[in-house]
Amino acid sequence: EDAIALQFGLPGAFGFLHEGGGFVIARVVADDAEVLTIAVHPEVQRTGIGRELLRRAMAEAANRGGSAIFLEVSAHNLHARQMYAAAGFSAVGKRVRYYGDGSDAIILRALVNNIEPR
């Protein structure tokens, strides 16, 4: 709860809850956006909820004046990396041993105006 509250307390923060079992928290500062957290319940992963949440966050970032959106993903999370690649994200950097399990974080970036409206 505390971590979620802290994220929503950041300047420019917003989020969406998916009734199917997921949520996203992002923010826009100046013309850059960042996905702070995206989570989908394990029982409904790979059903499109993550894609929908990401699409909504990207659209809202564009509505708030963002032009590019960034996020970090574990180098080991191949399913998430595939989803992000399909949404137009590409690698722009790496944070070595960023996660508690020692895995690296891949920093990804996409242009928010590349999303398809739904």
ChimeraX attribute file (.defattr): number of C-alpha atoms within 10 A of each C-alpha:
attribute: neighborCount
match mode: 1-to-1
recipient: residues
	/A:1	5
	/A:2	7
	/A:3	8
	/A:4	11
	/A:5	9
	/A:6	10
	/A:7	18
	/A:8	17
	/A:9	11
	/A:10	13
	/A:11	10
	/A:12	16
	/A:13	19
	/A:14	19
	/A:15	19
	/A:16	16
	/A:17	14
	/A:18	13
	/A:19	8
	/A:20	12
	/A:21	15
	/A:22	19
	/A:23	20
	/A:24	21
	/A:25	21
	/A:26	26
	/A:27	24
	/A:28	24
	/A:29	15
	/A:30	11
	/A:31	13
	/A:32	19
	/A:33	29
	/A:34	23
	/A:35	21
	/A:36	18
	/A:37	14
	/A:38	18
	/A:39	15
	/A:40	20
	/A:41	13
	/A:42	9
	/A:43	8
	/A:44	13
	/A:45	15
	/A:46	14
	/A:47	11
	/A:48	13
	/A:49	20
	/A:50	24
	/A:51	16
	/A:52	16
	/A:53	22
	/A:54	23
	/A:55	18
	/A:56	18
	/A:57	25
	/A:58	27
	/A:59	19
	/A:60	20
	/A:61	28
	/A:62	22
	/A:63	13
	/A:64	17
	/A:65	15
	/A:66	22
	/A:67	19
	/A:68	20
	/A:69	23
	/A:70	20
	/A:71	20
	/A:72	21
	/A:73	21
	/A:74	20
	/A:75	18
	/A:76	12
	/A:77	12
	/A:78	11
	/A:79	11
	/A:80	17
	/A:81	20
	/A:82	11
	/A:83	16
	/A:84	21
	/A:85	15
	/A:86	11
	/A:87	19
	/A:88	14
	/A:89	22
	/A:90	17
	/A:91	17
	/A:92	11
	/A:93	12
	/A:94	16
	/A:95	15
	/A:96	12
	/A:97	13
	/A:98	15
	/A:99	13
	/A:100	7
	/A:101	8
	/A:102	10
	/A:103	16
	/A:104	18
	/A:105	20
	/A:106	22
	/A:107	18
	/A:108	21
	/A:109	22
	/A:110	22
	/A:111	19
	/A:112	26
	/A:113	15
	/A:114	15
	/A:115	16
	/A:116	9
	/A:117	8
	/A:118	7
